[in-house]
Amino acid sequence: MDDVIIPVAFFLILAGAVVAVAYFQSLRNRERDRQWADAMEQYRVVVERARTEQEATKLQLVEMSHQVKALEKLLLSVD
């Protein structure tokens, strides 16, 4: 009976150590995944803001193009 206790205790301690290491690695991976998700959310916000600004700039360019065409037409009519 004494011959069985030491190997069983060894394997139980070894299994506990493996479980503890896996648990802490899982916690670390979860935290890294959370940080990555936060970074991607910030990236999405920046991209959305850039898209909005780009659309506003495009509308301004279209408006300015119409104004230039109107001015060009006015200048041609003066001649």
N, C-alpha and C positions, 0 to 999 in steps of 0.2 A: 504494500500500500504506500509506503514511503517513497518508493521508486516512481510512483505516478504523480505525486504532488508537485515535485520540482518542475518536470516538463509542462504540466498543465498550467502552473503558475507562470512559467516563462512565456508560454503561448498567449495566456490571458493578458499579461503585461505588454507583450508585443502587439497584440490586437488593439489594446487600448491606445498604445502609442500611434499606431497607424490611423486609428479613428480620429485621434486628437489632431494629428498633422493634416489629415484630409479636411477636418472641420475648419481649422484655421486658414488653410489654403482657400477653402470655399468662401470664407468671410472676406479674405483679401480679394478674390476674384469678383465677388459681388460689389465691393467698394470700387474696384477699378471699372466695372461695368456701369455703375452709377455715375462715376465721373465722366466716362465716355458718353453716356446718354445726356448728361448736362451739357457737355461740349457740343454735341450734335444739335441740341435744342438751341443753344446760343448761335450756332452756325445757321440754323434754319431761320432764326429771327433776323440775322444780318442779311441773309440772302433775300428774305421777303422785303426788308427795308430797301435794299439795293434795287430790287425789281420795281418797287413803288416809285422810287426816285427816278429810275430809268424811264418809266412810263410818263412821269411828269415832265421830264426833260424832252421826251419825244413829242409830247403835246405842245410844248413851248416851241420846239423847232418847226412843227407844222404851222403853228400860228404865225411865227416869224416869217416863214416861207410865203404864207398868204399875204402878209403885210409887204414883203419885198416885191411880190408880183403886183400888188396894187400900186405901190410906189413906182415901179417900173412902168406900169401902164399909164400912170399919171404923167411921168416924165416924157414918155413917148407921145402923149397927146398934146403936150406943150409945144413940141417941135412943130 
